[in-house]
Amino acid sequence: MGSDVASYLHDAAVFVAPLRLARGIQKKVLGATAAGHPVVATPPALAGIGAVPGRDVLSADTPGLLAAHVVSLPRDSVLRATLGRSGAPFVHRHHR
């Protein structure tokens, strides 16, 4: 991931990928997950990654659920930490 994106991630509480069609975005999702950031994404953005929603990332297939995840994660330090602890090792194991 480029240093310009990494600097934004450093200050972000959540990485959000709200896409209906995803081409190449998986690298961004994997980069954020590998860096230990909690990720909220639509199913197309997670396609082919193999991450387990609820364990490695949060998945949302409706606008309401996406918004709920995005609003709740900054307030839930336990869930953010849990996703970071699970997601980063997942990426390192499966996407080197």
C-alpha positions as CSV (number, residue, x, y, z in Angstrom):
1,M,0.0,0.0,0.0
2,G,1.4,3.4,-0.9
3,S,2.6,5.7,1.8
4,D,-0.1,8.3,0.9
5,V,-2.8,5.7,1.7
6,A,-0.9,4.4,4.7
7,S,-0.9,7.9,6.3
8,Y,-4.7,8.2,6.0
9,L,-5.1,4.7,7.5
10,H,-2.9,5.6,10.4
11,D,-5.5,8.2,11.5
12,A,-8.6,6.2,10.6
13,A,-10.7,4.2,13.0
14,V,-12.4,2.2,10.2
15,F,-11.6,1.3,6.5
16,V,-14.8,1.3,4.5
17,A,-15.3,-0.3,1.0
18,P,-18.9,0.3,0.1
19,L,-18.8,-1.0,-3.5
20,R,-21.4,-2.7,-5.6
21,L,-18.8,-3.8,-8.2
22,A,-15.2,-4.3,-7.1
23,R,-12.3,-4.5,-9.5
24,G,-8.9,-4.3,-7.8
25,I,-10.3,-2.9,-4.6
26,Q,-9.5,-6.2,-2.9
27,K,-5.8,-5.1,-2.7
28,K,-6.9,-2.1,-0.7
29,V,-9.1,-4.2,1.6
30,L,-6.2,-6.6,2.1
31,G,-3.8,-3.8,2.8
32,A,-6.0,-2.2,5.4
33,T,-6.7,-5.6,7.0
34,A,-3.0,-6.6,7.0
35,A,-2.3,-3.3,8.8
36,G,-4.6,-4.3,11.6
37,H,-7.4,-1.8,10.7
38,P,-11.0,-2.9,11.1
39,V,-12.7,-3.2,7.7
40,V,-16.3,-2.8,6.8
41,A,-17.1,-3.8,3.2
42,T,-19.8,-5.0,0.9
43,P,-19.7,-8.6,-0.3
44,P,-18.4,-7.6,-3.8
45,A,-15.4,-5.8,-2.1
46,L,-14.6,-9.0,-0.2
47,A,-15.1,-11.4,-3.1
48,G,-12.2,-13.8,-3.5
49,I,-10.4,-12.7,-0.3
50,G,-11.7,-15.5,1.9
51,A,-12.0,-13.3,5.0
52,V,-14.6,-14.5,7.4
53,P,-17.2,-11.8,8.1
54,G,-17.6,-11.1,11.8
55,R,-14.1,-12.6,12.5
56,D,-11.7,-10.9,10.1
57,V,-13.8,-8.1,8.7
58,L,-17.4,-6.8,8.9
59,S,-19.6,-7.3,5.8
60,A,-22.7,-5.3,5.0
61,D,-25.1,-6.1,2.2
62,T,-27.5,-3.2,2.8
63,P,-26.9,0.5,3.2
64,G,-28.5,0.4,6.7
65,L,-26.1,-2.4,8.0
66,L,-23.1,-0.7,6.4
67,A,-24.0,2.6,8.2
68,A,-24.6,0.8,11.5
69,H,-21.1,-0.9,11.3
70,V,-19.4,2.3,10.3
71,V,-21.0,4.2,13.2
72,S,-20.6,1.5,15.8
73,L,-16.9,0.6,15.2
74,P,-15.3,3.8,16.3
75,R,-17.2,3.5,19.6
76,D,-16.4,-0.2,20.1
77,S,-12.7,-0.5,20.9
78,V,-13.1,-4.2,21.8
79,L,-14.5,-5.1,18.4
80,R,-11.9,-2.9,16.6
81,A,-9.1,-4.7,18.4
82,T,-10.7,-8.1,17.8
83,L,-11.0,-7.5,14.1
84,G,-7.4,-6.2,14.0
85,R,-6.0,-9.2,15.8
86,S,-7.8,-11.7,13.6
87,G,-7.7,-9.9,10.2
88,A,-4.0,-9.1,10.1
89,P,-2.8,-12.7,10.7
90,F,-5.4,-13.9,8.2
91,V,-4.0,-11.8,5.5
92,H,-0.4,-12.7,6.3
93,R,-1.3,-16.5,6.3
94,H,-3.4,-16.5,3.1
95,H,-2.2,-13.5,0.9
96,R,1.5,-13.3,1.1
